[in-house]
Amino acid sequence: MEMILASASPRRKELLAMLGVPFSIDPAVGEEYCPDSLPANQAAEFLAVRKAAEVAKRHPDAIVIGADTTVILEDEILGKPKSKEDCIAMLSKLSGRQHLVQTGVALFCRGKSLSFTEETQVSFYPLTIDEIIAYAETDEPYDKAGGYGIQGKAALLISGICGDYYNVMGLPIARLSRQLQTLRSICHTEEI
């Protein structure tokens, strides 16, 4: 059975390849939005379901994987920085504090679906303004929720994590592997 990743993220592509199963990429193109009434801790899964559902309409006989990652600091979602100033403001908020990274994952197969949210706590060292500016001047932060990539230069800013490292990168691959096995029984297929 064909497997499709509903994301153009190079990090998710790299992580999904760890499963050793062939897959193709067909990114969701719909607008990303959440209702104002939706709690921050439900946003990632809500968006993952929307992405997977959109792509599943184009590929009804495939396994479609949608994912979305949010960085949450005190019930505020920190999205992708829009400018250097925005990035500096985000990193200043994260400095010396702990925040949550949540990745919502949705799996669709033959009209059936399941979804989940994985959560990792991330702690930043107290950062100097020079450290923040130096990181903001790289090209790393601008396509990443919260304005940082744990797998890159931001590794020097992080004092610790509690949870799945790969979740912070954008795809909790170990849990996804187990959920794909559950999906096999739901979809009545041996091909996953």
C-alpha positions in Angstrom: 0.0 0.0 0.0 1.3 3.4 -0.9 2.4 5.7 1.9 2.3 9.5 1.5 3.8 12.2 3.7 1.5 15.3 3.6 4.4 17.6 4.3 7.3 19.2 2.4 9.4 19.4 5.5 12.9 18.1 4.8 13.2 17.1 8.5 10.0 15.0 8.4 11.1 13.4 5.1 14.5 12.4 6.8 12.8 11.0 9.9 10.1 9.1 8.0 12.9 7.5 5.9 14.1 5.9 9.2 11.2 3.5 8.9 12.8 1.9 5.9 9.4 1.9 4.0 9.0 3.6 0.6 6.9 6.7 0.6 6.1 9.7 -1.6 5.5 13.3 -0.7 2.3 15.3 -1.5 2.2 18.4 0.7 -1.1 19.8 1.9 -1.6 23.2 0.4 -4.6 24.5 2.4 -4.4 27.5 4.7 -3.2 26.7 8.2 -5.6 28.1 10.7 -7.1 27.1 14.0 -10.4 28.4 15.5 -9.7 31.1 18.1 -11.5 28.9 20.7 -9.2 26.0 20.3 -6.8 25.5 23.2 -3.1 25.8 22.3 -2.4 22.2 23.3 -4.9 21.0 20.7 -3.6 23.0 17.8 -0.9 20.7 16.4 -3.2 17.7 16.2 -6.0 19.8 14.7 -3.7 21.0 12.0 -2.3 17.5 11.3 -5.8 16.1 10.8 -6.6 18.9 8.4 -3.5 18.3 6.4 -3.9 14.5 6.2 -7.6 14.8 5.4 -6.8 17.1 2.5 -4.2 14.8 1.0 -6.2 11.7 1.7 -8.9 13.1 -0.7 -6.4 13.0 -3.5 -5.1 9.5 -2.5 -8.0 7.5 -1.0 -6.2 4.1 -1.2 -3.0 5.3 0.4 -1.8 5.7 3.9 -1.5 9.4 4.4 0.6 10.9 7.2 0.0 14.5 8.3 1.9 16.3 11.0 2.2 19.7 12.6 4.5 21.0 15.3 3.8 23.8 17.7 6.0 25.4 20.3 4.0 26.5 23.4 5.1 28.9 26.1 2.5 29.5 28.8 -0.4 28.8 26.5 1.0 31.0 23.7 1.9 29.3 20.4 5.1 30.6 19.0 5.0 30.1 15.3 7.6 30.6 12.6 9.4 34.0 13.0 8.5 36.5 10.2 11.6 38.6 10.6 14.9 38.9 12.5 13.2 41.1 15.1 10.4 38.5 15.5 13.0 35.7 16.0 14.9 37.8 18.6 11.7 38.4 20.5 10.8 34.6 20.5 14.2 33.5 21.6 14.2 36.2 24.3 10.9 34.7 25.6 12.4 31.2 25.6 15.7 32.2 27.3 16.1 30.5 30.6 12.7 28.9 30.5 11.0 25.6 29.8 8.4 25.3 27.0 6.5 22.5 25.3 6.9 21.2 21.8 3.9 19.3 20.6 3.7 17.4 17.3 0.3 16.3 16.2 0.2 13.3 13.8 -2.8 12.1 11.8 -3.0 8.9 9.8 -5.6 8.3 7.1 -6.2 5.0 5.3 -9.2 4.0 3.2 -11.6 6.3 4.9 -10.4 5.5 8.5 -8.1 7.6 10.6 -6.4 8.0 13.9 -4.4 10.8 15.4 -2.3 11.6 18.4 -0.1 14.3 20.0 3.4 13.8 21.3 4.8 16.3 23.8 8.4 17.1 24.7 9.5 19.6 27.3 12.5 21.7 26.2 14.6 23.9 28.5 16.8 26.8 27.2 19.8 28.1 29.0 19.6 31.8 30.0 20.8 33.5 26.7 22.7 36.7 26.3 21.5 39.1 23.7 24.7 38.4 21.7 23.8 34.7 21.6 20.2 35.5 20.5 21.3 37.9 17.8 24.0 35.5 16.5 21.5 32.7 16.1 18.9 35.0 14.6 21.4 36.0 11.9 21.7 32.5 10.7 19.2 31.1 8.2 18.1 28.3 10.6 15.2 29.8 12.6 12.9 31.1 9.9 11.1 27.9 8.8 10.8 26.5 12.3 8.1 26.8 15.0 9.5 28.7 17.9 12.3 30.1 15.8 14.8 27.3 16.4 15.9 23.9 15.2 17.2 21.5 17.9 19.1 19.5 15.3 21.2 22.6 14.2 23.0 25.5 15.8 20.2 25.9 18.4 21.5 22.7 20.1 24.0 25.1 21.8 21.1 27.0 23.4 19.2 24.1 24.9 20.0 22.9 28.4 17.8 19.8 28.3 14.8 18.0 27.1 12.3 15.6 28.6 10.7 13.4 26.0 11.2 12.5 22.4 14.1 14.3 20.6 12.7 13.5 17.2 9.3 15.0 18.3 11.1 18.4 18.6 12.5 17.9 15.1 9.0 17.5 13.8 8.0 13.8 13.8 7.9 11.4 16.8 9.1 8.5 14.7 9.0 5.7 17.3 5.4 6.4 18.3 4.4 6.9 14.6 5.8 3.4 13.9 3.6 1.9 16.6 0.6 3.8 15.4 1.1 2.5 11.9 0.8 -1.0 13.3 -2.5 0.0 14.9 -3.6 1.5 11.6 -2.9 -1.9 9.9 -5.6 -3.5 12.0 -8.0 -0.7 11.5 -7.6 -0.8 7.7 -7.5 -4.6 7.6 -4.2 -4.7 5.6 -1.0 -6.5 6.0 0.9 -4.1 3.8 2.0 -1.4 6.4 
